[in-house]
Amino acid sequence: MLKKAILYSAFGLFVGLMIIGAYNRSLIQFDRLNPSAEAAEVHESHDEAETAAVVDPIAGWRTVSGTATLMNADGLTILAEGGEVWVEGQPWSYASSSGFSATPGDSLLLEGYDEDGEFKVGRLTNLSTGQMVVLRDAAGVPAWRGTGRGQSGS
């Protein structure tokens, strides 16, 4: 009986921490995608009828060139100037469903930014074939996210 009580308490604590973490992540994402009032005033349009929210582009986008070393259903591995870069998970699923492909030895150009110690690919170009896919917009919003509720697609 005591073991069950301890197990349920530990499980409850784990679930509670996960909920708190998700809430904090949501707040951070909301703040990143919705600029403060001061930033909105700076970027405010001169046309008062236009009320679209302005999202600031991410500073520090950089371009990395490399060579494709492995491509399969799980992802794409690129040997770049600073080491290996992996495109996997949702970004890779979106790129491959958009028709992007590469074979080992293809020259690739990656445009993206660093976040949480990881290089986030925003645009992937196969220089050998001319294919290009946009994975994230200038603000870092993933293309696979879609337009969402109440947002315009333009």
N, C-alpha and C positions, 0 to 999 in steps of 0.2 A: 504494500500500500504506500509506504514511504517512497519507494522507487518511482511509482507512478506519479506521485505528487511532485517530486523533484523533476521528473521528465516533462510533465505538463508545464511546470513553472519555467523550465529552460526553454521549451518550445514557445510559450507565450512571450517570454523576453525576446527571443529571436524574431518572432513575427512583429512585435512592437518596434524593435530596432529597424527592421526592414521598412516598416511604414514610415517611421521618422525619416529614414534615409531617402525614401521616395519623395516625401513631402519637401525636404530640403533641396533635392535635385530639381523638382518642379519649380520651386521658387527661383533657383539660380537660372534655369532656362527661361522662365518668364521675364526676369530682369534683363537677360541678355537679348531677348527678342523684342522687348518693349522698352525703348530708351526712356530715360528720365524726362521730366518736364523741361529741364534746361536744355537737354540735347534736342528735344522736339522743337523748341523755340528756335534754335539755331538753324535747324533744317526745315523749318516751316515754309510751305509753299506760299508764293505771293498771291496765288489764286485762292480766295477764301472758300470757294465752293469745293475745292479738293480737300478731302479729309482723310486720305489714306495715311496709315502709320508709316513712318520712316524707320528703316532698320539700318543701323550703321554697318558698313562693311568691316570685316575683321582686319585689323592691322597685322602686318607681318606675313602676308601670303608670300610664298617663295616657290621657285621652280626647281625641280630636281629631274635630271635625266638619268636614264639607266637602261638596262637590258633585261628583257623578260627571261627568266630562268625556268619557271614552271607555271603551267596553267592547267587547272582542272576544275571540277565542279565546286570544290571548296574555296578556290581563290586563285589569285595571281601573285607570284613572287617575282620581285624585281630587284636585281643587283644594281644599286644606285651608288652615287659618289660617297655617301656617308655610311653605307652598309645596306642591308636588305630592307626592302619596304614590302609589306604585305597588304593586298587589297582583298578583304575577305568579309564574310557575313553579309549584312544588308547592302553595303556599297558594291560588293562583287555581284550579288544577286541582281541588283538593279542594272549594273553595267552589262552583265551577260544577257539579261532579258532585253536590253536595249540594242543587242546585236554586236556589242564590243567583243573582240577576240584578239588574242596574241599568241604567237608561237615562240618557243625558246629561240633566243637570238634576235628577236624584234627589238628595235630601238623605241623606247617609250619616253614620253615627257609627262611629268606629273606636276600639277600645280596644286598647292594646298597650304596648310598652316599647321603649326604645332599646338596641341592642346593636351593637357594632362600628360606630358611626356611622350605623346604619340603624334605621328605625322598623319593628319587627316587630309586625304586626297579630295580635292574639289573638282578637278578636271583631269581626265586621263586621255592622252593622245598617243596613238600608235603611229610613229613617224614612218614606219616601214609600209603601212597600208593606207595611212591617211585617216583612219577611223578616229573619232573623238567622241567622248561622252562626258557630260557635265553631271557630276555627282552631288555637288553642293553649290548653292548660290553664293554671292559675295558676302553674305552675312553668316555663311556656314550652315544654312538650313538645308537638310538633306532633300534631294530631289525625289526620293522614294516615299517621302512623307505625304506627298500629294498636296492638294490645296486646302484640305481640312474644312471644318464647319464654318460657314459664313465668310470664308476668304475668297478673294477673286483669284482666278488662274492667271492673270496677267502680271 
